[in-house]
Amino acid sequence: MAAIPTLKEGIRISPYREAGAAQRFLLELDNRHFLITAKSRALIEALLTAPATPDQLERQYLQRSGAALPADELIALAAATLPAALFSDAAPAARGNPFTISIDLLSPWYAGLLTGRLAWLFKPSLAWSLVAIFAVLHGCVLPAAMHAAHEGWSGSGGTRLVALLLLSGLIHELGHTTACRYFNCPHGAIGFGLYVIFPAWYADVSKAWRLQRRQRAVVDLGGVYFQALMLIGVDLYALASGSPDALKLIWLVTFTMLFTLNPVFKFDGYWLLSDLSGLHNLHRQVRQASAEMLMPLFGRARPGARSPVLYAYGLLSGAYMLYFASFLVTEVRRLARTLPDALADSLQQLGAAAGAARLADAGWSAWRLLGDLLWPLVIVSACVMLAMKTLRALAGLRSAVVHARFAA
């Protein structure tokens, strides 16, 4: 008989608050979360008592599950079904970090001070009233904001807009953490990092898994809700003053709000759809569903149909990816036509200003040169990200097809 495994300390198990026929539980360890069945919970709790003999393991499992299983079978089940990260001899799992560089700027304690003072903004009657005000104001100002976005962007104005856009990102993350606080769910730090070359904020709301589905959906929407509150003030200022910079800021923030709500990438829209539908690991499920649709090609019966939400998500994701790819192709072609002349002009002005020792003009020319290079860098990074995501999706689909074809 194999040795009785020992589990790590710090494991926390709680009911998973989700409607459904099969009861599941949420397991937390080192800020990682797993959904487990009632049988797995009974086995884990039995192992956490550190049974010294097979008889003790069998008794502990019987007390928690009401089922009698021999110790060798329980040990085999633990090895086959429990996450490897739970065992004491497993190396600490390195959590995937999408950021090239990241730093926590607001510790959980300081972030908690802010969210404690702002949680009242999530009272339903107040929130719905504020959303209605935002919808009316934003509908009035958005056409002018879209027009202003196509006008010229000055260097100094662009710098201010970038700073305010970054501030709106902080407000967005504060919205997620404040929603957690409203539901008495602990949250972590708020920080800032570089996602490839893109500056981005982040917030640790991983413990929102403890909440009910509708509450998690509110946490998902908390970021754009707080940005909408910010835009109420900006909309009023733009309507009163007609400021082009305010209108451009409105367009920028609106664009980021819509982009973060797209469900293809694992942004707020993805988690919102997952929480509202009750479907988890949407990307993996779409690959599995696609593989199952190919089963008849291998002479095998296709399994039962999955949720219609999953098929709709797969179709919309594919359409979005095609649109995104076509947008990148168009931008690459445009840059191929315009970028060489723009760079040559900026370099010529920079050289002339430097040769004449006009420091102010040289600085402005250097700034313009950086501006010329920024959008091409964004496009190149987006192309790389899309290519990597497509390759991963194809590799995952191939693996799912192989598994579906040869599964017993």
N, C-alpha and C positions, 0 to 999 in steps of 0.2 A: 504494500500500500504506500502511495506517495505521502510525503509529510503534509501535515495540516498547514495550509498557508496562513501567514499573518498579514494583517492589513495595516495601513498607515493610520496614524492618529489624525484627528481633526475632521473625520468624515461626518457629515451632517445629512440626515435624511428627513424629508418632510413631505406631506401630501402634495401632489401636483394638482393645482386647482384648475381642472379642465373637465368639462362635461364629456362623458363618453362611457361606453359599456365596460371597458377594461380599466380597472383602477391602476394608476401608475404613481410613482413617487419620484421626487426630485432629490438627487444625490449631489452634494456639493463638497468639493475638496480642492484647496489651494486655488480658489477662484475659478475652478472648472465645474461644469454642470453636466449631469447625465440623467436621462430618464430611465427608470428601472421598473420592473414588474414587482408585484407583491411577493412572488417567490424569491426573486433576487434580493429584495429587501430582507426577507426572513433569513436567507443564507448569509448576507453581509452582517446582519445583527448577531447571528450565531457565531460568526468568525470573530467579531469584535469582542466577544467575551473571552477570547484567547483560550479556547478549549485545549487541554493538555493531552487528552486521549480521544480516540474515535468515539467511544461511548458518550463522552461529554458533548462532542460535536453533534451527535445524533439527537441527544436530549434537548440541546439548545435549539436545534432546528425544529424539532417536534413542538416545542412550546410556542414557537413563533408562527409556524405555518399550519400546525394541525395535521401534518403529513409526516409519515415515517419513511425515511430513506437511509440506506446504509452509508456509512462514512465514506467509503471509497467512491460511491456515486456522487456524493456531495462535493468531494474534493475535485472530481473530474468536472462537475458542473461549474465550480468556481473558476477552474482554469479555462474552460471553454466559453463561458458567458459573461464573466465579470470584466470590466475595463482593466487593462493591465496596469494603469496608473494607480489603482487602489492598493496593490500589493507592496509590502514594505521593502522588498528587494528591487523594486522598479526605480530606475533613475528618475529624478524630477523631470517632468515633461516640459520642454521648452515651448512656451506659448507663442503662437505665430504673431508676429508684430508687423503690420503692413507699413510701418513708418520707417523711413531711412534714418531719421533722427527724431527723438521725441523727449519731452520733458514735462513733468507734472508742474503746473503753475499754481493751481489751487489745491491744497491738500484736502482730504475728505473733511477735516474739521472746519477749514475756512469755507469750503464749498457748502458745508452744512449750515454755516451761519447765514449765508445768502438764501439758500433754499428754504430755510425755516421762516424767513421774512416774506417770501414770495409765494408760498404754497397756497395762500388764499385765492390766488388768481385762477386756480383750477376748480373752484366751486362751480358746479354745472350751470346754474342760472347766470352767473356772471360771465363765465366762459362763452356760453352761447350768445349772450348780448354783445360781447366784444368781437366775436367772430362775425356777427351780423354787421356791426359798424365797420369792421375792416372790409367786408365784401362790398358794401356800398361805396365807401371812399375809394377803394382800390379800383373798382369798376369805373369810377369817374376819371381817375388820374392815369390809369395804365395805358390808354391809347397815346397820350402825350409822352409818356415815358418811353414807349417803343419808338416813337418818332425821334425823341432826343437821343436815343442810343445810336442812331445812324448818323448823328452829326459829329463834328470834330471833337477830339479829346485832347485837351491841353496837358502838358507834362505835369504842372503843379496841381491841376484839378484831378488828373489821374492818380497822383500820389495820395491825395485826400480820399478819393473814392476807394482806393485799395485799403487804406487804413480803416475806413468805415465798414467796408465789406468784411474785413477781418474781425472787427468788433461785432458785426452781426453773427459771425460764426461762434464767437464766445456766448452771445445771447442764445443762440440755437442750442448749444450744449447745456447751458444753464436751464433751458426749458425741459430737457430730458431729466436732469437730476431733480429739478423741482417737482416734476410729476411723480417721481419715485417718493420724494418726501411727502407729498400730499397723501399717498397711499401707505404711509408709515413703513416704507421699504428702504433699507439702508442703501446708500450709493457711495461711490468712491471719488477719486480725484477728477479734476478737469485739467487737461493739458493741451499742449501744442506740439506739432511735429511737421515733418515733411513727408508727404505721401508721393514717392518718387521725387518730383520736383515741385509738387503742389503743396503750398502751406495749408494745414488743416488742423482744426481743433478736435478733441475727443473727450469723452466722459465715460467713466466706468459705471454703467448701470446694469452690470451682469446679474445682480441679485434680483432684478425685475422678473426673473424666471419664477420667483416665489409667488407672484401675483396671479390673479385670474386673467383669462384671455382678454377681456374687455379692458381691464386695467393696464395690461401690457400694451394694448393698442393706444391707450392714452399716452403712455410713456413714449411710444413710437412717434406720435404726433406732437409731443411736447415741444420739440425743437422748432418746427415750422409755426406752431402756435405762438411761441415767444417772438419769433421773427415777425409774425403778423402784427403782434402788439407794437413792436418797434416801428413797423411801417405805418401804423395809424398816425403816429406823430409826424413821420416824414411825409406822408400823403397830405396831411393838413398843411404842413409848411409849403409843400410844392403847390398846392391849390391856391394858397394865399400869396405866394411870392412869384410863382412861375420859374423858380430857379432851375436852370439846365442841369446843374450838378445834382440837385435833389432828384430830378426826374431820372437821371442816369443811375443814381444809387437805387432808386425804386426798381428799375429794370434789372440791375445786377442782382439784387437780393431776391427778386421774384424768380429769376432764372435759377439761382442756386436752390431755392425752395422747391421748384418743380423738378430739378435734376435729382435732388436727394429723395424725392418721392417715387422715382422710377424703380420698378421692382426687379430689374434685371441684375444690377449690381447689388451687393449686400449692403445697401443703404437703408434709410428709414422705410422706404416703400416696400422693400423685400420683407422686412420684419413685420410691417403692418399687415401685409397680405398673409404671411405665415400665421400670425396671431389671430386674425379674423377668420381664417379658413380652418384653423386647427391642424394644418399640414406643416410638418417640419422637414428640414433638409430638402427644400424645394428643388434645388439644382440636381441633387442625386435622384430624387423621385422622378423628375422629368427625364433623366437619362434612362432610368429603369423602365418607365412607361414607353419611351421610344424604342428601347430594345425589345420589349414585349410585343410591340406592334410589328416588329420584324420577324417574330417567331414563325409565322406561316411559311416564310421563305426557306426555313430549315426543316419543313415538314413536321412542325410541332404545333400543338394546339395553343392558342393564345389564352393567357390567364384572364380572369374576369376584369371588367373595365374598372378603372380607377375614378377618382373624383373628377367631375367635370371642371372644377376649378383648376385642377392640375393641367388638363389639356389646354384650357384657355390660357393659362400662364405660359405654357410652352409655346403656343402660337404667338402670343404677344411678345415674348422674349425674343423669338426668332425674328419677328418683324422689327423690333427695336434694334437688334444687332445689325440687320441689313440696312436700316436707316442710318445708324451710326457709321457703318462702314462706307456707305455712299457719301455721307457728309465728309468723312476724312479724305476720301478719294478726290472729292471736289476741292477741298482746301489744299491738298497737296498739289493739284494741277494749278490752282490759282497762285500758290506760292512759287511754283516753278517759273511762272511767267513774270511775277512782280518782284520777288525777293532780290534777285541779282541787281536790278536797277536801284532798288531802295537801299541796299547795302553799299553799292558803289557811290551813291549820292551822299550817304551819311559818312562814309570813309573819306570822301573828297572834302566835305565840309570840316570834318575833324582834322584832317591834315592841314587845310588852309588856316584854320584857327590856331592850331598848334604852331605852325610856321610863323605866324604873325604875333605869337605870344599873347593872344587874346584868351585869357584863362576862362573868363565867363562863357565865351562862345564855344571854347573847347569842351568845357564841362557839359554844356547843353548838347553839343554834338555827340558826346560820348553817351549821354542819357538817351538820346534819340536812337543811337546804334543799339543800345541794350533793348529799347522798345521794339526795334525791328526784329531782334532775335528772339524775344520772349514768345510770341505767338507760334513761330516755327518750332520752338522747343516744346511747347504745349502739344502741338499737333504730332510731333515725332513721338513724344511720350505716350500720347493716346493711341497711336498706331501700334506701338510696342505692347501696351496693355491689352489692346483688342486682340492682337496676334496670340499673346500668351493665354488669354482667356479662351480663345477659340481652340487652341491646341489642347488645353486642359479638358475642354468640353468633349472634343473628339476622342481623346484618350479615355475619358470616363465612359463615353458611349461605347467604345470598342470593348472595354472591360465588361460593361453591363451586357453587351451582346454575347460575349464569350460565356459569361456566367449563365445567362438565360438559355443558351444553346446546349450547354453540357451539364446543367443542373439536373440532379436526379429527379 
